[in-house]
Structures are given as structure tokens and as C-alpha cells.
Amino acid sequence: MPLYVAYLALVGRVLLTGYERIIFKQVGTGSGSAESVFLIFTTGTLLLAPFGLLVEWPGDWGFLWISALAALAYTVQTVFYIKSLSQGEASLVAPLYYFSVFFLLVLSVVFLGESFGVAKLAGLVLLVYGASFLNKKQSILHSLHALATDRACRLMIVSSLLVALGRTLDTFMIRSVHPLVYALALCFFTDLYLLVWLIITGKMSSAREMFRSRLGAGMIAGAVDCYSYLLLLIAIMRIEVSVAEPASMLGMVVTVVLAHFLFGERIRQRLPGVVVMFFGAWLLFV
């Protein structure tokens, strides 16, 4: 695959992730999180599935158990993600997704033997400092305490940890499995987990109601989510994940701007925090 294709995929990833948080908030607000994720993932899977006919499937299906594990992490992560966006302001909680880069760094150091240098330490400091702008109080400590005690913010931080776990598994798998095949397997297991959960909790009727009332928005969200993830997998075939993942966070600028125009959120004092957090995320992988 030519390198320019990987960079085009990364640009597409940035744009889609910027809009993803907006459409997820629209789908999830006022609805159950598991039902919302089920609507998003099942419609996304159906929209992605026809492209599976265009690629060669592997003869060895041993990769499925890792896909199942990654799908479990992403399923729980997305439920927390939807809960966070539906309970908090998008321009406040969405930038906390940046912490996934820090968690990814930790996992890389522990499991891949990567170094932890001065630049990465500076990146961590900027990440925390930038977060203090998102719910600004009389001091940095008070701001961070406000984030830590906010339920929506806590949900997003846990979500970012699960993203890092999933990305670590993705990096292992994408070397041996076509990205579309891996993405479809992951979507299948995610749909299965959510279906079982909805049946166990007795929420299938609520899920069916969501399909009737929000199918259009759910299809858009599903397409954005699945295609965005596929573009990331394509990008990391030629671009290091330590470059592609922080670069994907440029989509946060899109999210904050759209949150201002679509939801009327006040973003002036949060924009500096977004910028600081982005540079912190970038320094983590210098």
C-alpha cells in the first residue's frame, strides 16, 4: 500500500472522529447507553459488511479470540463513552479522550519495552495541565479535583483506558490480518456481546424502540464509527500507531467547534486546554 494512502486514511480518520462525538451525543442523549451502542454498532456492521466480499479471508481463524477480547474492551469502552457524552458537555468531557494516549504509552512501556524519556514526561505534565482548563476553577488542583469528582469525566477517563487496551491488541493483530477482516470480526463480537447484555437485562424492547425512533441518526453514527476505525487500521499499516493515534486527536478541534455551533456550548476558555493537551499527547511519543 502506498504511503500516501495511509496519510489520506489518517486525514479521514481525523475528520470522522471530530464529528463522531457530536453524533454519538445526539444518539445517546435521553436514551440507554447499551441500547445506543447496539444501534450504532449493528448499523455500522451492516454498512461495513458488503466490503468484506472484496478481500481475501484468512485460512487460519486463530485471530478470532484476540478479536473477541478487543471487542469486549471496545464494547465496555463505548458504553462508558456514550454515557459520558450524554451526561456531560461534549466540549468538557470529549478532550479527556486524550488520556488514552497516556494509557497507551504505559501499556507500550510495560508490554513492548518502549522507553520513557524526558519528552514523554513533559507530555504527561502538559496532558494534566491542559485537562485543568476544561473545568477551570481557582487553581489547577481545584480544577483537577472538579474533573475527578464529575461522573461524566470519570466515565470518559475509564473509557480512554479501555481504548488504549484495544489499540494495543490492534497493533499486534494488524500485522497478520487484513484490516477489514479484523474490523468485521471485532464488530461481530461487539454486536454479540451487546445483544446478550440487552437480553439479560431485559432491555431488548427499549433497543427495538431506539431502532424505530433513531434509526437515521444511528446509521450515521454507525457509519462514522466503523469507517473511522477502519481508516485507523489502514493508516497504521504504514504509519506507526504512536504517530497515528495522537494525530487522530486533532479531531478534538472539530468536536469543540461543532459543539459550540450545534449545542451552543461556551468553549473560549476550553480551547487553550485542548491545544495544550494535544501537544502533550504529541510529546508522549516523540
Secondary structure, 3 states (H helix, E strand, C coil): CCHHHHHHHHHHHHHHHHHHHHHHHHHHCCCCHHHHHHHHHHHHHHHHHHHHHHCCCCCCCCCHHHHHHHHHHHHHHHHHHHHHHHHCCHHHHHHHHHHHHHHHHHHHHHHHCCCCCHHHHHHHHHHHHHHCCCCCCCCHHHHHHHHHHCHHHHHHHHHHHHHHHHHHHHHHHCCCCCHHHHHHHHHHHHHHHHHHHHHHCCCHHHHHHHHHHCHHHHHHHHHHHHHHHHHHHHHCCCCCHHHHHHHHCCHHHHHHHHHHHHHCCCCCCCHHHHHHHHHHHHHCCC
